[in-house]
């Protein structure tokens, strides 16, 4: 293997199991995390342990799914752009047929537009089966754009991507209109488990979530986010399952909710932009195939079902890590002590190999 084709090795471990129920999957499964941040494994593992001690485990609800691509066209003037936009909206069924000519799995489900001066930004939204859908959506949009330029007067080519999608950037529009899988995970943790496993109280976690995740993020100017470290778990999961890791930019936008219910802890994570798939680029590597199969995402199912299963497992993994970290941060010094000890143990293990 030449240097140009070398594979970068990232340490990976399976943690859990964690318990999941909901409208996509009911399962108990370990999850793979590829990361250089070794304390992440036991931290997620602690959250997974909590899920096993809760009656329903983590209830994961898939709210929505779509992949988007925005194209940019230039009109003669704003009035022409508006006329073009209205024409496009009126021809929805025709455009859906155009998409069917170029893909077996892509399905056009909605169109949004934005006009700025004489520029028209057109945001196409698609179902994409088990693929994350980047290339599928771009191909379909390319065909649609060609069709629109040939059939609508007064507009000309601007770009196949107008950044109104939005791909791999922290923006508000994806959370508002949707891009990828929108998953809500919820967990009701009994008081005794909060105290014995997380070494804290529901009241402390609720207070920290308000002050840190919500107020702290607000003061920092965060965009549609109120969480501690969704990105950590997502990156580890993405690398282990062959996803485009850059998608954690929008994927890590999400909100944590915590409520004290008479000492029990209600804890929920909303992830509106989970972009992932079980087929496509990155899935041909042997370890990825093994991991997807072990997660139950290589079964014979209807198109899209394996990807939905993968998304809810990813979202549940995020909740486990988020809960464990917030619990640790309610106690002075616990986070740093854990990092120092776990990283020292990891280095000692490497020396002994």
Buried (B, 14 or more C-beta within 10 A) or exposed (E): EEEEEEEEEEBBBBBBBBBBBBEBBEBBBBBBBBBEBBBBBBBBBBBBBBBBBBEBBBBBBBEEBBBBBBBBBBBBEBEBBBBBBEBBEEBEEEBBEBBEEBBEBBBBBEBBBBBEEBBBBBBBBBBBBBBBBBBBBBBBBBBBBEBBBEEBEBBEEBEBBBEBBBBBEBBEBBBEBBBBBBBBBBBBBBBEBBBEBBEBBBBBBBBBBBEBBBEBBEEEEBEBBBBBBBBBBBBBBBBBBBBBBBBBBBBBBBBBBBBBEEBBBBBBBBBBBBBBBBBBEBBEEEBBEEBBEBBBBBEEBEBBBBBBBBBBBBBBBBBBBBBBBBBBBBEEEBBEEBBEEBEEEEEEEEEEE
